[in-house]
Amino acid sequence: MMTRFKNLKSRRKDKTKSWLEYMESNAKPENNLTIDCVEAQGENIDVQGRRSSVDSSNVVQSRRSSVESSNDVRSRRPSGDEGYKDWEDISNKRKNQLTAEVYDSIISLARAKKTSFHEIVTHLIQVHKRKVFGHGAEKPTNEDTLPGGQLSPVTSQAIVCESYIGRTTFQSIKKIMIAEDQDVFCSWKKMYEFRKEISPEMKMIYEDPVGGGDEEEDELPVFCGVYYSFQEAVVKTTEQLMKVLKIDIDVARTLQLSCKYGFDGSGGHKIYQQQGNMNTENLILCMFCPLMLEDTATGEILWKQSAPNSDFAQRPLLLLLGKETHANIDHLRLLEPDRVLMEKEGIQVAQVCVKVKTIAHCLDRKAANLYTGVGGAYCDLCTYTKEACRSIELIEEGIPITRSVKDTKRIFDSLVDDDGQIMKKPGDADTRQGCTSEPITEIEAPTVQILHSLLRTFDHWARTCVHLNAGIRIWKKPSSSTQSKFLTLAKDKIQAKLKKIGIRWDFVDSNAQGGTSTTGNTVRRLLYDENGRKIFTEGISSAEDRAAAETYGHQLSIILGIVSSDGVYDIEKYRDYCTQLYVHLLTKLSWVSITPTLHKLLAHSAELMEANDCHGLKNISEEGLEANNKIVRKFRSNLSRKVDQKSNLSDCLARLWIGSDPEIVMVRLKGRPKCSNCQEVGHSKRYCPSACKPVPEML
């Protein structure tokens, strides 16, 4: 070190003594030579034991002054300008040099005691706090961690949910990281305590046994599902939201929580050899999604769902075995009393009163008909028949939403027999108005189908193009084999063209779960792109038919782009645009059948947008609910117990609940892609639902 000191010519001479004292106090003991050894050898030796050309008497003198001042730790650092740099002013390299010995000591201790570096450092912090603040000092919470220390239970649980791993895999990863001195995850026990704190009580659903077996077995109820109390689920969700937003719950105020609610059936689930198995591959999933929390007194929006259509934004309520039938859907009545109570009185979270408002019901057409009891109706929003809706005069006047749950309930009560069924009779369409069963809900439920409108109306347009390519202007399935061959040939030509650009349209789903390969992203790539639509229309021989099909596809893409967005639009201009397309189909393509989904989009979407403050219906789409079907399959197959169906469904419902917790969602969003077009998390610009650019006149 003396050689290094000799070369520091630019330093001031008055710092010479301080510099030598500092080096003496920080030198390693095993490398230092004692003063006596230096004097005995009579050689020029520095503080590191290296020979130097500096006079040994100066070295001995500086060493003695350093040893005399080292009795007091504070005396090592001179006062005023005579000292060294503060800790924050020292370079990282110098910090590493000063702390290397301490670090090596802690690592050696951790290996000897078979623990981690972070455990020892945490203990030292506690010792320091007790010495500084006394024994009454609080223990560090999960958030009070060192930089690079253990993650909190919230972050650890979010990583587990995002990675779709179980306890065994998590503990294996934790052991590997501990072996590498990187113990960043908290224990599974802490995560379990956190999950228990934020989860409501789970309840079981049983139904009466079906006869046919032993009498003793028939007396036992049959398990068919699990569910949470709707009110308790909303209370837990609201508490977590207030925790994230840091809202003081001890101050009396009134808030309103807006949410969407829906259910959907899915198939393709595996059947296991379980005790009491119902032997069904179908499942019904019921969920709700909190959308917005606002202060009713000031109108201030305290929180708004950033990804309302993502899979983890949907909170589970019920998992039920079986298909979507009247008997199974009847179990949803377990949730209705809480819905009615929360709509009228709200919920209480400490001193805060929260009104709960369901602004949308995300149901596909089959689920909507079962839920509202109008399985025989052409449309679940109006009472007009299919024939009446082909009247151009009626279309130009506008078809309002006239159907209500109260009217359906009144019709059911007037027509129901002693067995609880409605007997259908010829010519009773005006009287019955499509009512086939008692409505499940007592609250008005204007159903919205954004994703299904995209899929079904695209199928309608694509089928129209196939018929025009084949030169067959009959909508029904052709009776002759020749016409069927022409349709098949026209469809094969379009599929071959799409295969060249990497798109599989209308093929059987290879996952054996029903449906086709036509997904929402596939539809957006084809319908929102003019070149994609051209593949369907360029084979039409008639110029008039080709122009009609191109107009249909172009206007349909504009309407679906507006409905699938969250922008603000001129409702009157949008309604006129929908009417224009409706009339175009009835005049230029009169042989085409107007399906219920297409009718609902063109006739009622404007009124639904008007009820949504003139915004698009993107936030109340059922896309998030549909996305959870594949996640439930994954949970049932890989991350749940197979002992019996009760344990299997309980694990699935619990995992869905934990993964959708607002506090965990805030962490999960950090790792998801963000769309540069709509700024929503969960998809890229290529598959953005708002990729279609609406005409400027409607903005």
C-alpha positions in Angstrom: 0.0 0.0 0.0 3.0 2.3 0.5 3.8 2.0 -3.1 0.2 3.0 -4.0 0.4 5.9 -1.5 3.7 7.1 -2.9 2.1 7.4 -6.4 -0.8 9.6 -5.1 1.0 12.9 -5.7 -2.2 14.9 -6.2 -3.5 14.3 -2.7 -3.0 17.0 -0.1 -0.3 16.4 2.5 -2.6 17.1 5.4 -4.5 13.9 4.5 -1.4 11.6 4.7 -1.9 10.6 8.4 -5.6 10.1 8.0 -5.2 7.9 5.0 -2.6 5.6 6.7 -4.8 5.3 9.8 -7.8 4.3 7.7 -5.8 1.7 5.8 -4.4 0.3 9.1 -7.9 0.0 10.6 -9.4 -1.8 7.6 -6.5 -4.1 6.7 -7.0 -7.8 7.1 -5.5 -9.2 10.4 -3.8 -12.1 8.7 -1.9 -9.9 6.3 -0.8 -7.2 8.8 2.7 -7.3 10.3 3.1 -6.2 13.9 5.1 -3.1 14.8 7.7 -5.2 16.5 8.3 -7.3 13.4 8.7 -4.2 11.3 11.3 -2.8 13.7 13.1 -6.1 14.1 13.4 -6.7 10.4 14.6 -3.2 9.7 13.1 -3.3 6.2 10.7 -1.2 4.3 7.4 -3.0 4.6 3.9 -1.6 4.0 0.7 -2.4 5.8 -0.1 -5.3 3.4 3.3 -6.9 4.1 4.9 -5.8 0.8 8.3 -4.4 0.5 8.6 -0.7 -0.4 11.2 2.0 -0.9 9.6 4.3 1.7 11.6 4.9 4.9 10.6 2.3 7.6 10.7 4.9 10.3 7.8 6.8 8.8 5.9 3.6 8.5 6.5 2.7 12.1 5.4 6.1 13.2 2.2 6.1 11.2 1.4 2.6 12.5 1.8 3.6 16.1 -0.5 6.6 15.7 -3.1 4.3 14.0 -3.0 1.7 16.8 -3.3 4.3 19.5 -6.4 5.8 17.9 -8.0 2.4 17.1 -9.2 1.9 20.7 -12.1 4.1 20.0 -14.1 3.2 16.8 -15.2 6.8 16.3 -11.6 8.0 16.3 -10.9 6.0 13.2 -12.6 8.7 11.2 -11.3 12.2 11.6 -13.8 15.1 11.9 -14.4 17.8 9.4 -12.6 18.0 6.1 -9.8 15.8 7.4 -12.0 12.6 7.0 -12.9 10.4 4.1 -16.0 10.2 1.9 -19.4 9.3 3.3 -20.8 5.8 2.5 -23.1 7.0 -0.2 -20.2 8.8 -1.9 -18.0 5.7 -2.0 -17.9 3.7 -5.3 -19.5 0.3 -5.5 -16.1 -1.3 -6.0 -14.8 0.2 -2.7 -18.0 -0.8 -0.9 -17.4 -4.4 -2.0 -13.9 -4.2 -0.7 -14.9 -2.9 2.7 -17.7 -5.5 3.1 -16.0 -8.5 1.6 -14.8 -9.9 4.9 -18.3 -9.5 6.5 -19.9 -11.2 3.6 -17.5 -14.1 3.6 -18.2 -14.6 7.4 -21.9 -14.6 6.9 -21.7 -17.1 4.0 -19.5 -19.4 6.1 -21.9 -19.2 9.0 -24.9 -19.9 6.8 -23.3 -23.0 5.3 -22.2 -24.3 8.7 -25.7 -23.9 10.2 -27.5 -25.0 7.0 -29.5 -21.9 6.6 -29.6 -19.0 4.1 -27.7 -15.8 3.9 -31.0 -13.8 4.1 -32.1 -15.5 7.3 -28.9 -14.4 9.1 -29.1 -10.9 7.7 -32.7 -10.6 8.8 -31.7 -11.8 12.3 -29.0 -9.2 12.4 -31.5 -6.5 11.5 -33.7 -7.6 14.4 -30.8 -7.5 16.8 -29.9 -4.0 15.6 -33.6 -2.9 16.1 -33.7 -4.3 19.6 -30.5 -2.5 20.5 -31.6 0.8 19.0 -35.3 0.8 19.7 -35.5 -1.6 22.6 -37.2 -5.0 23.0 -40.6 -3.5 22.1 -39.6 -2.9 18.5 -42.1 -4.4 16.0 -41.1 -7.4 13.9 -40.7 -6.7 10.1 -43.8 -7.3 8.1 -43.9 -9.0 4.7 -43.4 -5.7 3.0 -40.5 -4.8 5.2 -37.9 -6.8 3.4 -34.3 -6.1 2.3 -33.6 -5.2 -1.3 -33.1 -8.6 -2.9 -34.6 -10.4 0.1 -37.5 -12.7 0.4 -40.6 -11.9 -1.6 -43.8 -11.3 0.2 -46.6 -13.9 0.2 -48.5 -11.8 -2.3 -45.7 -11.7 -4.8 -44.8 -15.4 -4.2 -48.4 -16.4 -4.7 -48.8 -14.4 -7.8 -45.7 -16.1 -9.3 -47.3 -19.5 -8.4 -50.6 -18.5 -10.1 -48.9 -17.2 -13.2 -46.7 -20.3 -13.5 -49.5 -22.8 -12.9 -47.4 -24.9 -10.4 -48.4 -26.8 -7.3 -46.9 -27.1 -3.8 -44.4 -29.9 -4.7 -43.0 -28.0 -7.7 -42.8 -24.8 -5.6 -40.9 -26.4 -2.8 -38.5 -28.0 -5.2 -37.7 -24.7 -6.8 -37.3 -23.1 -3.4 -34.8 -25.8 -2.3 -32.8 -25.3 -5.5 -32.6 -21.6 -4.9 -31.6 -22.0 -1.3 -28.8 -24.3 -2.4 -27.6 -21.5 -4.6 -27.9 -18.9 -1.7 -30.9 -17.3 -3.4 -33.8 -17.9 -1.0 -36.2 -15.3 -2.6 -39.5 -17.1 -2.0 -41.4 -17.1 1.3 -42.5 -20.3 2.9 -45.6 -22.2 1.7 -47.0 -21.8 5.2 -47.0 -18.0 4.9 -48.7 -18.3 1.5 -51.3 -20.7 3.0 -52.1 -18.2 5.8 -52.5 -15.4 3.2 -54.8 -17.6 1.1 -56.9 -18.5 4.1 -57.2 -14.8 5.0 -58.6 -13.6 1.7 -60.8 -16.6 0.8 -64.5 -16.9 1.7 -66.1 -20.1 3.1 -66.7 -22.7 0.5 -70.0 -24.5 0.4 -71.2 -27.8 -1.3 -74.1 -28.4 -3.5 -76.1 -31.7 -3.3 -79.1 -32.9 -5.1 -81.6 -35.7 -4.4 -80.3 -39.2 -5.4 -81.7 -41.0 -8.4 -83.2 -44.3 -7.9 -82.0 -47.6 -9.3 -79.5 -48.8 -6.8 -79.6 -50.1 -3.2 -82.1 -48.4 -0.9 -79.3 -47.3 1.5 -77.3 -45.7 -1.3 -80.3 -44.0 -2.7 -80.9 -42.2 0.6 -77.5 -40.4 0.4 -77.4 -37.0 -1.3 -75.4 -36.8 -4.5 -72.6 -34.2 -4.7 -72.8 -32.0 -7.8 -70.9 -28.8 -7.2 -69.2 -26.2 -5.0 -69.9 -22.5 -4.5 -69.2 -19.3 -2.5 -71.8 -17.1 -1.0 -72.2 -14.2 -3.4 -72.4 -11.6 -0.7 -69.3 -13.0 1.1 -67.4 -13.1 -2.1 -68.2 -9.5 -2.9 -67.2 -8.4 0.7 -63.8 -10.2 0.4 -63.2 -8.6 -3.0 -64.1 -5.1 -1.8 -61.9 -5.5 1.2 -58.9 -6.4 -1.0 -59.7 -3.5 -3.3 -59.7 -1.0 -0.4 -56.5 -2.5 0.8 -54.8 -2.0 -2.6 -56.3 1.5 -2.9 -55.4 2.3 0.7 -59.0 3.5 1.5 -59.6 4.2 5.1 -62.5 1.9 6.1 -63.0 3.6 9.4 -64.4 6.7 7.8 -68.1 6.6 7.0 -68.8 6.9 3.3 -70.9 5.4 0.6 -69.4 3.7 -2.5 -70.8 1.8 -5.5 -69.2 -1.3 -6.9 -70.2 -2.0 -10.5 -69.7 -5.5 -11.8 -70.7 -8.0 -14.5 -72.0 -11.4 -13.9 -72.4 -14.6 -16.0 -72.0 -18.3 -16.4 -71.0 -20.7 -19.2 -70.9 -24.4 -19.8 -67.9 -26.2 -21.1 -67.2 -29.8 -22.2 -64.2 -32.0 -22.9 -63.3 -32.5 -19.2 -61.6 -35.8 -18.3 -63.6 -38.4 -16.4 -61.7 -40.0 -13.5 -62.5 -43.2 -11.6 -63.6 -41.4 -8.5 -65.8 -42.3 -5.6 -69.4 -41.1 -6.3 -68.5 -40.0 -9.9 -71.4 -38.4 -11.8 -69.7 -39.7 -15.1 -70.0 -36.4 -17.0 -67.4 -34.5 -19.0 -69.4 -31.2 -18.8 -69.0 -28.4 -16.2 -70.8 -25.1 -15.5 -68.7 -22.2 -14.3 -70.3 -19.0 -12.8 -68.2 -15.9 -12.2 -68.4 -12.2 -11.6 -66.0 -9.4 -12.5 -65.6 -6.1 -10.5 -65.4 -3.3 -13.0 -65.4 0.0 -11.2 -65.5 1.5 -7.7 -66.8 5.0 -7.3 -67.7 7.5 -4.6 -71.5 8.1 -4.8 -71.2 11.5 -3.0 -68.6 13.1 -5.2 -68.9 10.9 -8.4 -65.1 10.3 -8.2 -64.0 7.0 -9.8 -61.6 5.5 -7.2 -60.7 2.4 -9.2 -61.4 1.0 -12.7 -60.6 -2.5 -13.9 -57.6 -2.3 -16.2 -58.1 -5.7 -17.9 -61.9 -6.5 -17.7 -61.7 -9.3 -20.3 -58.6 -11.1 -18.9 -59.0 -14.6 -17.4 -57.7 -13.6 -14.0 -60.0 -10.6 -13.6 -63.0 -12.9 -13.3 -63.9 -14.0 -9.7 -65.4 -17.5 -9.4 -68.7 -18.2 -7.6 -69.8 -21.7 -8.6 -68.6 -24.9 -10.2 -71.3 -27.3 -11.1 -71.1 -30.8 -12.8 -73.3 -31.4 -15.8 -74.6 -29.8 -18.9 -76.6 -26.5 -19.3 -80.1 -27.8 -18.6 -83.0 -26.4 -16.7 -82.4 -28.8 -13.8 -78.8 -27.8 -13.4 -79.2 -24.1 -14.0 -81.8 -24.1 -11.2 -78.9 -24.4 -8.7 -78.0 -20.8 -9.6 -80.9 -19.8 -7.4 -78.6 -20.2 -4.5 -76.9 -17.0 -5.5 -80.0 -14.9 -6.3 -81.0 -13.9 -2.7 -77.6 -12.3 -2.1 -77.8 -10.5 -5.5 -81.2 -9.0 -4.7 -80.0 -8.0 -1.2 -76.8 -6.3 -2.4 -78.7 -4.4 -5.1 -81.2 -3.0 -2.5 -79.1 -2.6 0.7 -75.5 -3.1 -0.4 -72.8 -4.5 1.8 -71.0 -3.1 4.9 -67.2 -3.0 5.1 -66.3 -1.6 8.6 -67.8 2.0 8.3 -68.0 2.0 4.5 -71.4 1.1 2.9 -70.9 -0.3 -0.6 -73.8 -0.6 -3.1 -73.4 -3.4 -5.6 -74.8 -2.9 -9.1 -74.8 -5.6 -11.8 -74.5 -3.6 -15.1 -74.3 -6.6 -17.5 -75.0 -10.3 -17.7 -72.4 -12.0 -19.8 -74.2 -15.0 -21.2 -74.2 -16.8 -24.6 -77.5 -17.3 -26.3 -78.2 -20.8 -24.8 -77.3 -19.6 -21.3 -79.4 -16.4 -21.7 -82.5 -18.4 -22.8 -82.2 -20.7 -19.8 -81.5 -17.9 -17.3 -84.4 -15.7 -18.4 -86.8 -18.5 -19.2 -87.4 -17.6 -22.9 -86.0 -20.7 -24.6 -88.6 -20.5 -27.3 -88.1 -16.8 -28.3 -86.4 -15.5 -31.4 -84.7 -12.8 -29.4 -84.3 -12.5 -25.6 -84.5 -8.7 -25.7 -87.6 -8.1 -27.7 -90.9 -9.9 -28.2 -91.0 -9.8 -32.0 -91.0 -13.0 -34.0 -88.5 -13.9 -36.7 -91.0 -13.1 -39.5 -91.9 -9.7 -38.1 -88.2 -8.8 -37.9 -87.9 -9.1 -41.7 -90.2 -6.1 -42.2 -88.2 -3.2 -43.6 -90.7 -0.6 -42.1 -90.2 -2.1 -38.6 -86.5 -2.1 -39.1 -86.4 1.6 -40.2 -88.6 2.6 -37.3 -86.4 0.8 -34.8 -86.9 -2.3 -32.6 -86.7 -1.3 -28.9 -85.9 -3.6 -26.0 -89.3 -4.6 -24.7 -88.8 -7.8 -22.9 -88.5 -7.8 -19.1 -88.1 -10.4 -16.4 -91.2 -9.4 -14.6 -93.4 -9.9 -17.8 -91.8 -13.3 -18.3 -92.5 -14.3 -14.7 -96.1 -13.1 -15.1 -96.6 -15.2 -18.3 -95.1 -18.2 -16.6 -97.4 -18.0 -13.6 -100.4 -17.7 -15.8 -99.5 -20.7 -18.0 -97.8 -23.1 -15.6 -99.5 -26.4 -14.8 -99.5 -28.4 -11.6 -96.2 -30.1 -12.6 -94.4 -26.8 -12.9 -94.3 -27.1 -16.8 -95.7 -24.9 -19.6 -97.6 -26.8 -22.2 -96.9 -25.5 -25.7 -99.9 -25.2 -28.0 -100.1 -24.3 -31.7 -100.8 -20.6 -32.2 -99.9 -19.5 -28.7 -96.8 -17.5 -29.8 -98.5 -14.2 -29.0 -99.6 -15.3 -25.6 -96.5 -17.3 -24.5 -94.0 -14.9 -26.1 -91.3 -17.6 -26.1 -91.6 -18.4 -22.3 -90.6 -22.0 -21.6 -89.6 -21.9 -17.9 -89.5 -19.7 -14.8 -86.8 -17.1 -14.9 -83.9 -17.8 -12.5 -83.3 -14.1 -11.7 -85.6 -11.4 -10.3 -83.4 -8.6 -11.5 -83.6 -7.3 -15.1 -80.9 -9.1 -17.1 -80.3 -7.6 -20.6 -77.8 -10.1 -21.8 -74.8 -9.1 -23.9 -72.8 -11.3 -26.2 -69.8 -9.5 -27.6 -67.4 -12.4 -28.3 -70.2 -14.7 -29.6 -71.5 -11.9 -31.8 -68.1 -11.6 -33.4 -67.9 -15.4 -34.0 -71.4 -16.1 -35.1 -71.9 -13.0 -37.4 -68.5 -13.8 -39.1 -69.7 -17.4 -39.6 -72.9 -15.9 -41.1 -71.0 -13.7 -43.5 -68.5 -16.4 -44.4 -71.4 -18.8 -45.1 -73.0 -16.2 -47.3 -69.7 -15.9 -49.3 -69.4 -19.7 -49.7 -73.0 -19.9 -51.1 -72.3 -17.0 -53.5 -69.0 -18.7 -54.6 -70.9 -21.9 -55.3 -73.7 -20.0 -57.1 -76.4 -21.4 -54.7 -78.8 -18.8 -53.3 -80.6 -21.1 -50.8 -79.8 -20.7 -47.2 -81.1 -24.0 -45.9 -79.1 -27.1 -46.3 -79.4 -28.2 -50.0 -81.4 -31.3 -50.6 -79.5 -32.5 -53.7 -76.1 -34.0 -53.5 -74.9 -31.9 -56.5 -75.5 -28.6 -54.6 -73.7 -30.0 -51.5 -70.7 -30.8 -53.6 -70.6 -27.3 -55.1 -70.7 -25.8 -51.5 -68.0 -28.2 -50.3 -65.8 -27.4 -53.3 -66.2 -23.6 -52.8 -65.4 -23.9 -49.1 -62.3 -26.1 -49.8 -60.9 -23.4 -52.2 -61.2 -20.7 -49.6 -59.6 -22.9 -46.9 -56.7 -23.7 -49.3 -56.1 -20.0 -49.9 -56.1 -19.3 -46.1 -53.8 -22.1 -45.4 -51.1 -20.4 -47.5 -51.1 -17.5 -45.1 -51.2 -19.7 -42.0 -54.9 -19.4 -41.1 -57.0 -22.5 -40.3 -60.6 -21.5 -40.8 -63.6 -23.7 -39.9 -61.7 -27.0 -39.3 -62.7 -29.4 -36.6 -61.0 -28.7 -33.3 -58.1 -31.0 -32.9 -58.3 -30.8 -29.1 -61.4 -33.0 -29.0 -63.2 -30.4 -27.0 -65.9 -29.5 -29.5 -66.1 -26.5 -31.7 -63.9 -25.5 -34.7 -60.6 -23.8 -35.2 -62.3 -20.5 -35.8 -61.2 -18.4 -32.7 -61.7 -14.8 -31.9 -58.2 -13.9 -33.0 -58.7 -15.7 -36.3 -61.9 -13.8 -37.0 -60.2 -10.4 -36.2 -57.3 -11.2 -38.6 -59.8 -12.0 -41.5 -62.7 -9.6 -40.9 -60.8 -6.5 -39.9 -58.4 -6.8 -42.9 -59.6 -5.9 -46.4 -57.2 -8.4 -47.9 -58.6 -11.1 -45.6 -62.2 -10.4 -46.7 -61.1 -10.3 -50.3 -60.1 -14.0 -50.1 -63.8 -14.9 -49.4 -65.3 -12.6 -52.1 -62.8 -12.8 -55.0 -64.3 -16.1 -56.3 -67.8 -14.8 -56.7 -68.6 -14.7 -60.4 -71.5 -12.1 -60.3 -70.3 -8.6 -59.9 -73.5 -7.6 -58.2 -73.3 -10.4 -55.7 -69.6 -9.7 -55.1 -70.4 -6.0 -54.4 -73.2 -7.0 -52.0 -70.9 -9.4 -50.1 -68.1 -6.9 -49.9 -70.5 -4.2 -48.5 -71.8 -6.7 -46.0 -68.3 -7.6 -44.8 -67.1 -4.1 -44.7 -70.0 -2.7 -42.7 -70.1 -5.7 -40.4 -66.4 -5.2 -39.5 -67.1 -1.5 -38.7 -70.1 -2.4 -36.4 -68.2 -5.2 -34.6 -65.2 -2.9 -34.2 -67.3 -0.2 -32.5 -69.1 -2.7 -30.3 -65.9 -4.4 -29.2 -64.2 -1.1 -28.3 -64.6 1.2 -25.3 -64.7 4.5 -27.2 -67.5 7.1 -27.1 -69.8 7.3 -30.2 -72.7 9.2 -31.6 -75.5 6.7 -30.9 -77.9 8.1 -33.5 -75.3 7.8 -36.3 -74.4 4.3 -35.2 -78.0 3.2 -35.1 -78.5 4.5 -38.6 -75.5 2.6 -39.8 -76.8 -0.7 -38.2 -80.2 0.0 -39.9 -78.5 0.5 -43.2 -76.8 -2.9 -43.0 -80.0 -4.6 -41.8 -81.9 -3.2 -44.8 -79.1 -4.1 -47.1 -79.4 -7.8 -46.1 -83.2 -7.8 -46.5 -83.0 -6.3 -50.0 -79.7 -7.2 -51.7 -79.3 -10.6 -50.0 -83.0 -11.4 -49.4 -82.4 -15.2 -49.5 -80.1 -15.0 -46.4 -81.6 -15.9 -43.1 -81.3 -13.3 -40.3 -80.0 -15.3 -37.3 -80.9 -14.3 -33.7 -77.3 -13.2 -33.0 -77.2 -11.0 -36.1 -80.6 -9.5 -35.3 -79.5 -8.7 -31.8 -76.3 -7.0 -33.0 -78.0 -4.8 -35.6 -81.3 -4.1 -33.8 -80.3 -3.7 -30.1 -76.6 -3.0 -29.8 -77.2 0.8 -30.2 -79.7 0.8 -27.2 -77.2 -1.3 -25.1 -74.5 1.2 -25.9 -76.7 4.1 -25.0 -77.3 2.5 -21.6 -73.5 2.2 -21.3 -73.1 6.0 -21.4 -72.6 5.9 -25.2 -69.5 3.7 -24.9 -68.6 0.6 -26.7 -69.4 -2.7 -25.0 -65.8 -3.9 -24.6 -65.8 -3.8 -20.8 -68.8 -6.1 -20.5 -67.8 -8.8 -22.9 -68.0 -12.4 -21.9 -64.5 -13.1 -23.3 -62.9 -13.4 -19.8 -65.5 -15.9 -18.7 -64.8 -18.0 -21.8 -61.1 -17.9 -21.3 -61.4 -19.6 -17.9 -62.8 -22.8 -19.5 -59.4 -24.0 -20.6 -57.9 -22.9 -17.2 -60.5 -25.1 -15.3 -59.5 -28.0 -17.5 -55.8 -27.5 -16.6 -56.6 -27.2 -12.9 -58.7 -30.3 -12.9 -56.1 -32.4 -14.8 -52.8 -31.1 -13.2 -53.4 -29.1 -10.0 -56.2 -30.7 -8.0 -56.8 -33.9 -6.1 -58.3 -36.9 -7.8 -59.6 -38.6 -4.7 -63.2 -37.6 -5.4 -65.1 -35.0 -7.3 -65.7 -32.9 -4.2 -61.9 -32.5 -3.6 -61.3 -32.0 -7.3 -63.8 -29.1 -7.7 -62.9 -27.6 -4.3 -59.2 -27.3 -5.4 -60.2 -25.8 -8.8 -62.5 -23.2 -7.2 -59.9 -22.2 -4.6 -57.2 -21.8 -7.3 -59.5 -19.7 -9.4 -60.3 -17.5 -6.4 -56.7 -16.9 -5.3 -55.5 -16.2 -8.9 -58.2 -13.5 -9.3 -57.6 -11.7 -6.0 -57.2 -7.9 -6.7 -53.9 -7.7 -4.8 -52.4 -10.7 -6.7 -53.8 -9.4 -10.0 -51.8 -6.2 -9.5 -48.6 -8.3 -9.4 -49.7 -10.6 -12.3 -50.3 -7.7 -14.6 -46.7 -6.7 -14.4 -45.7 -9.8 -16.4 -48.4 -9.7 -19.1 -48.0 -8.1 -22.5 -49.6 -4.7 -23.1 -51.3 -3.8 -26.3 -49.9 -0.6 -27.9 -53.3 0.1 -29.6 -55.8 0.0 -26.7 -53.3 -0.1 -23.7 -55.0 -3.1 -22.3 -53.0 -5.9 -20.7 -53.3 -9.5 -22.0 -53.0 -9.3 -25.8 -50.8 -7.7 -28.5 -51.8 -5.1 -31.2 -52.1 -7.9 -33.8 -55.1 -9.5 -31.9 -56.5 -6.3 -30.4 -60.4 -6.3 -30.4 -60.3 -2.6 -31.2 -58.0 -3.0 -34.2 -60.9 -2.0 -36.6 -60.8 1.7 -37.1 -64.4 3.1 -37.0 -65.5 5.8 -39.5 -64.7 9.2 -38.1 -68.3 10.4 -38.4 -69.3 8.1 -35.5 -66.7 9.3 -33.0 
